[in-house]
């Protein structure tokens, strides 16, 4: 599933080109490319939430994004492309000489919505692998996996355990305590 109003091929190409320029300029310590707001389509200037994922030789190299829209989609992609390269705490910053080997993937998110469930088994039954991105919240802690993560972690139990670990909690927190679960879908495209 994806947002109700999918992007056109031209809008996708524009966002990928913008992300590439932001990656290159961000890693070189230069200002991000300017946005010509007047030339943006309504979908690109409307509030949108995105994640930008960088891979190198098929391995994750950085991923930064937002779950809720707080700025125009083009601005969101521009900002997150540079941040994925330079601010993902899990990786050293991408060096300028690496950028030719970096592949860019953009995920445009639907607004996350609560997933109602009665207990651990009901939660497992309601998860939709390869369709839903999942957010776990426990107080101030939060973590998310995009739907694409199901490809690497297809088992729902393991998926939830990894999400708990990602937010700094015990892997079985989702079994021991009813935590807040939200789901969303993405429109994903890449270079």
Secondary structure, DSSP 8 states (H G I E B T S, - for coil): ---SS---HHHHHHHHHHHHHHHHHHHTT-------GGGS-HHHHSB-EEEEEEEETTEEEEEEE-SS--SBHHHHHHHHHHHHHHT-TTS----GGGGGGEEEEEEEE---EE---SSHHHHHHH--TTT-EEEEEETTEEEEE-GGGGGT---HHHHHHHHHHHTTS-TTHHHHS--EEEEE-EEEEE-
